[in-house]
Amino acid sequence: MNLLENEVDNVKDVFIIGSKGIPARYGGFETFVDYLTRLKKSPDLAYHVACMADNNDEFYHNNVRCFNIKTPNIGSSKAILYDIYALKEAISYIENKNIKNATIYILACRIGPFIKKYKRKMIKLGIKLYVNPDGNEWRRSKWSFLVRKYWKISEGLMVKYADLLVCDSMGIVEYINEEYKVHKPKTEFIAYGADVKESPIGNEDKRILDWEETHSILAHEYYLIVGRFVPENNYKLMISEFMLSNSDKDLVIISNVEENDFYKNLLHETKFMQDKRIKFVGTVYDQELLTKIRERAYGYIHGHEVGGTNPSLLEALASTQLNLLLDVNFNKEVGENGAKYFNKVKTNLSNLINASDSYDEESINLLSLNAKTRIKNHYSWDKIVSDYESLFIRE
């Protein structure tokens, strides 16, 4: 079938805007779009994926049409400009090709102040607007006050003009429905995905052995943290509490650490350099290696408290036997009985770490089984792709 001509009347064209594009080389949205297109099942769907680039070429990847959007590098506003350019291009393409029954799906709420005029055009062309509100970006402390204010206003406007909000956690569904009930938003819950599969890297593979030797790490003798190096992921809490624990294991932190003000304040407040167990080891972009590192950890500690379903949490539940999660609704919704939970009260986490060190094999295996069953039944990419295809075709 030629997607460019849209020859079949019952084909539903879906234009995806907001990820950096595919092939996926970046983060959560890019991985999602890659799986959504690669695992496509329905012949009644035609995807069109916007890709951030330095040209306006078209190409095919995963057997779907991708259209590059040339976007000038204007600093932190680049993503906003990219979304606007991509939206204009998608609307223009739909109009020029006389496509009926099209949906534009925008990932994240970056362009709220600009959406009204484009929404008018979409209504004229019969285009549905779907939005993934992501995870309360306006709450992230990495942003200045003015940027957070922009994110909040933008979120509200995207909710107002969307025909449907697709949320990756029930916590976000509840937040949208309560916070913006004046707009009577229509919401749908479809989670983010993960796969329960072992890393193809063996125990004697040079990649894992070299990595462990480089950082003086022993298999199954470390707790692991993986995530962006930002305050709302509670690094201060996790490091301070680990230092209070009696654990003879290491705390291995895989993150994009920069020696910025956050790092300097963290060092000053925790003095973690004085504890040889605390090991910042940089980033790991080799996904097979990262999965192996997760598998060989004794436990994973997750301190994220902002956002919806977090990809690193799903990956941990799929790969690491013992998972200790901050007790917030987003994390409990995902982990359920496959994890142990801690709060921010002093010594709560350190006591949990002490207890975890003495868990017997049966207890750990049960937690691991519960976690992997949870991922397989509710968060597999196969299920997520099917849920999205049902939504797009139904709507």
Salt bridges, closest charged atoms under 4 A:
ASP13 OD2 - HIS48 NE2 2.70
ASP34 OD2 - ARG38 NH2 3.00
ASP34 OD1 - HIS61 NE2 3.79
GLU58 OE2 - ARG65 NH2 2.98
ASP83 OD2 - ARG110 NE 2.77
GLU95 OE1 - LYS121 NZ 3.22
GLU137 OE1 - ARG140 NE 3.00
ASP163 OD2 - LYS119 NZ 2.77
GLU178 OE2 - LYS181 NZ 3.32
GLU179 OE2 - LYS152 NZ 2.95
GLU188 OE1 - ARG394 NH2 3.21
ASP205 OD1 - ARG207 NE 3.71
ASP210 OD2 - LYS206 NZ 2.55
GLU212 OE2 - ARG296 NE 2.70
GLU232 OE2 - ARG140 NH1 3.79
ASP248 OD1 - LYS249 NZ 3.83
ASP250 OD2 - LYS279 NZ 3.03
GLU269 OE1 - LYS236 NZ 3.15
ASP275 OD2 - ARG277 NH2 2.77
ASP286 OD2 - ARG207 NH1 2.93
GLU288 OE1 - ARG207 NH2 3.30
GLU295 OE1 - LYS292 NZ 3.79
GLU305 OE2 - LYS344 NZ 2.83
GLU315 OE1 - ARG294 NH2 2.99
ASP327 OD1 - LYS332 NZ 3.88
GLU336 OE2 - ARG374 NH2 3.63
ASP357 OD1 - LYS249 NZ 3.92
ASP382 OD1 - LYS41 NZ 2.94
ASP387 OD2 - LYS383 NZ 2.76
GLU395 OE1 - LYS186 NZ 3.21
GLU395 OE2 - ARG394 NH2 3.65
